[in-house]
Amino acid sequence: MKYYTENELQNFRFEGAYIAETCAVNGIFEMILDNVTILPQNSCNRDIREMRANELKLKIREPEITAFVEEGYKVYDADGNLKEKKEALELAQKENQSALKDVEENARNIQKWEAETEKANLVPLRTSLLTVYSLTSAVLTV
């Protein structure tokens, strides 16, 4: 099933979802999300029940970067015992400017590298920096 909805973020549940891909081009930030739950009250949900969706495309028009966050993590041993924990850390305003320059430079380098990789028929490996955006408008395509 494929449908289109705008500004209905409250009609999706993102718990357990993960980001499969991100892209920022021409004033639009896109994320491809997997394992998203479409809630029954969603205007495009014909079945009126919770449904899982993969490859949900979230578009944010003219996003504004409000913070850079160094992502936290937890490390467990094979028995499930917590061995290490690092909390998420928001970078200071001064570090934001430096991080933004790094992100912009990395984006240019990644595009160049992906183009070269595609020419060589290799599969690119992506990494990401978690960025928090203010959200004014969202378009979802499932």
Secondary structure, DSSP 8 states (H G I E B T S, - for coil): ---EEES-GGGEE-TT-EEEEEEEETTEEEEEEESEEE-TT-TT-TT-S-EEESSEEEEEES-EEEEEEE--EEEE-TTS-EEEEE--EE--HHHHHHHHHHHHHHHHHHHHHHHHHHHTT---------EEEE-S-EEEE-
